[in-house]
Structures are given as C-alpha cells and as structure tokens.
C-alpha cells in the first residue's frame, strides 16, 4: 500500500512536470521581441515605427551596459 501511494504521487509529479515544462523552460529574450516586431510585415507603419524605436532604445541601453 505505501509503495502504491508513492508510485501514484510520483506519477502525478511527472505528469505535472510534463504539462508545465514549456512554461518553466521558456526563454525570454528581450532583443528578439522588438527585432521580430520591427520586421513584421503584418503590422501597420506606426506599429513598426514604434518597434524600431524600442529596438534602438534597447541597443543604446546595451551599449551603455557594455561600457
């Protein structure tokens, strides 16, 4: 009986791990977000302009950090 309960708990743990793996292992990359948006042809001109401005701001921030 105790081994059966342990096995069920372990099974549930593995299922939860599998279901939530993408959320835990996802990579957030600030640079790719604005870069992708600034090149996206589906956005209108103003949205691409804003994305380019944000990309420039990110580049300036990165240059300051590198100094």
HUUR-V768525 format. One record per helix or strand of 3 or more residues. SS is the DSSP state (H for helix, E for strand). FROM is the first residue (numbers start at 1). LEN is the number of residues. If there is no record, write none. Layout:
ss->SS from->FROM len->LEN
ss->SS from->FROM len->LEN
This chain:
ss->H from->2 len->18
ss->H from->21 len->5
ss->H from->30 len->9
ss->H from->45 len->22
